[in-house]
């Protein structure tokens, strides 16, 4: 006679289960911080602003959970963790993110004009833009990292769908 608990714990080392555990812990942290009133900002916020902020926090929690589960062995997870840590450092220091982004956009626009004149981006260049950390990879490692990244994103979607089904019941 097998119980649900035994079936659920037979493959605890799989990527899906490790991600689910870490993501649920992250969601609990988001829920606790909302309940305690941290991160609500100053003044009054509309329901739309709160919903957008919570959606961004859940998205960040999902990416961070997946990158932590994969660990430093993949370039995309290292690049994603670096980006998330950098973003948290900027927000924690109280710097204005808008100013930094607008300066980057101006610089990128100037570079893009030069790139458009010189050549059209190849499929590999487009792929490098999609995979975190892909701009510093050769084509073989880029394809390997892309395959792994797609697998992890698919796992992330299935876990998040199953969690959503649990909460909707």
C-alpha positions as CSV (number, residue, x, y, z in Angstrom):
1,X,0.0,0.0,0.0
2,X,1.6,3.3,-1.1
3,X,0.5,6.6,0.2
4,X,0.7,10.0,-1.6
5,X,3.5,11.0,0.7
6,X,5.7,8.1,-0.4
7,X,5.0,8.7,-4.1
8,X,5.7,12.4,-3.8
9,X,9.1,11.9,-2.1
10,X,10.5,9.2,-4.4
11,X,12.2,11.7,-6.7
12,X,13.1,14.5,-4.3
13,X,16.4,15.2,-6.2
14,X,14.8,16.2,-9.5
15,X,15.1,19.7,-10.9
16,X,11.3,20.1,-10.7
17,X,11.0,19.2,-7.1
18,X,14.0,21.3,-6.0
19,X,12.7,24.3,-7.9
20,X,9.2,23.8,-6.4
21,X,10.5,23.7,-2.9
22,X,12.7,26.8,-3.3
23,X,9.9,28.7,-5.2
24,X,7.3,28.0,-2.5
25,X,9.8,29.2,0.1
26,X,10.2,32.4,-1.9
27,X,6.5,32.9,-2.3
28,X,6.1,32.6,1.5
29,X,8.7,35.3,1.9
30,X,6.8,37.5,-0.5
31,X,3.5,36.8,1.4
32,X,5.1,37.5,4.8
33,X,6.7,40.8,3.6
34,X,3.3,41.9,2.3
35,X,1.6,41.0,5.5
36,X,4.2,42.9,7.6
37,X,3.8,45.9,5.4
38,X,7.4,46.0,4.1
39,X,7.9,47.0,0.5
40,X,4.6,48.8,0.2
41,X,6.4,52.1,-0.3
42,X,5.2,55.4,1.0
43,X,1.8,57.0,0.5
44,X,-1.2,55.4,-1.0
45,X,-0.9,52.9,-3.9
46,X,-3.7,51.8,-6.2
47,X,-4.6,48.2,-6.5
48,X,-3.1,48.1,-10.0
49,X,0.3,49.3,-8.6
50,X,0.2,46.7,-5.9
51,X,-0.7,44.0,-8.4
52,X,2.2,45.0,-10.7
53,X,4.7,45.1,-7.8
54,X,3.6,41.6,-6.6
55,X,3.7,40.2,-10.1
56,X,7.3,41.5,-10.5
57,X,8.3,40.1,-7.1
58,X,6.8,36.6,-8.0
59,X,8.6,36.7,-11.4
60,X,11.9,37.6,-9.7
61,X,11.4,34.9,-7.1
62,X,10.8,32.3,-9.9
63,X,13.9,33.3,-11.8
64,X,16.1,33.4,-8.6
65,X,14.7,30.0,-7.5
66,X,15.5,28.4,-10.8
67,X,19.0,30.0,-11.0
68,X,19.8,28.9,-7.5
69,X,18.7,25.3,-8.1
70,X,20.8,25.1,-11.3
71,X,23.7,26.6,-9.4
72,X,26.9,28.1,-10.9
73,X,27.6,25.3,-13.4
74,X,25.7,27.1,-16.2
75,X,26.5,30.5,-17.6
76,X,22.9,31.6,-17.8
77,X,22.3,31.0,-14.1
78,X,25.4,32.8,-13.1
79,X,24.4,35.8,-15.3
80,X,20.9,35.8,-14.0
81,X,22.0,35.7,-10.4
82,X,24.4,38.5,-11.0
83,X,21.7,40.6,-12.6
84,X,19.3,40.0,-9.7
85,X,21.9,40.8,-7.1
86,X,22.9,43.9,-8.9
87,X,19.3,45.1,-9.2
88,X,18.8,44.4,-5.4
89,X,21.9,46.3,-4.6
90,X,20.8,49.3,-6.6
91,X,17.3,49.3,-5.0
92,X,18.8,48.8,-1.5
93,X,21.2,51.7,-1.9
94,X,18.3,54.0,-2.8
95,X,19.7,54.9,-6.2
96,X,17.3,55.8,-8.9
97,X,16.9,52.9,-11.3
98,X,15.2,55.1,-13.9
99,X,18.2,57.3,-14.3
100,X,20.6,54.3,-14.8
101,X,18.3,52.7,-17.3
102,X,17.8,55.9,-19.4
103,X,21.6,56.4,-19.6
104,X,22.1,52.8,-20.7
105,X,19.4,53.2,-23.4
106,X,21.0,56.3,-24.8
107,X,24.4,54.5,-25.0
108,X,22.8,51.4,-26.6
109,X,21.0,53.5,-29.2
110,X,24.2,55.0,-30.3
111,X,25.8,51.5,-30.5
112,X,22.8,50.0,-32.3
113,X,23.0,52.7,-35.0
114,X,26.6,51.7,-35.7
115,X,25.7,48.0,-35.7
116,X,22.7,48.4,-38.1
117,X,25.0,50.2,-40.6
118,X,27.7,47.6,-40.4
119,X,25.7,44.4,-40.6
120,X,22.5,42.6,-39.9
121,X,22.3,40.6,-36.6
122,X,22.6,36.8,-37.3
123,X,20.4,34.2,-35.7
124,X,23.1,33.5,-33.1
125,X,23.2,37.2,-32.2
126,X,19.4,37.1,-31.6
127,X,19.8,34.0,-29.5
128,X,22.6,35.7,-27.5
129,X,20.1,38.4,-26.6
130,X,17.5,35.9,-25.3
131,X,19.8,33.7,-23.1
132,X,21.2,35.5,-20.0
133,X,24.9,35.7,-20.3
134,X,24.8,34.6,-23.9
135,X,26.8,37.6,-25.2
136,X,30.0,36.1,-24.0
137,X,29.6,32.6,-25.4
138,X,30.8,30.8,-28.5
139,X,28.2,29.2,-30.7
140,X,28.6,25.6,-29.3
141,X,28.3,26.6,-25.7
142,X,25.5,29.0,-26.6
143,X,23.4,26.2,-28.1
144,X,24.1,24.0,-25.0
145,X,23.1,26.7,-22.6
146,X,20.0,27.6,-24.7
147,X,18.8,24.0,-24.5
148,X,19.3,23.8,-20.8
149,X,17.7,27.2,-20.3
150,X,14.6,26.1,-22.3
151,X,14.4,22.9,-20.3
152,X,14.5,25.0,-17.0
153,X,11.9,27.5,-18.3
154,X,9.6,24.6,-19.2
155,X,10.0,23.1,-15.8
156,X,9.3,26.5,-14.2
157,X,6.1,26.8,-16.2
158,X,4.8,23.3,-15.2
159,X,5.6,23.9,-11.5
160,X,4.0,27.4,-11.5
161,X,0.9,25.9,-13.3
162,X,0.6,23.2,-10.7
163,X,1.0,25.7,-7.8
164,X,-1.7,27.9,-9.4
165,X,-4.0,24.9,-9.7
166,X,-3.5,24.1,-6.0
167,X,-4.4,27.7,-5.0
168,X,-7.4,27.9,-7.2
169,X,-9.0,24.8,-5.7
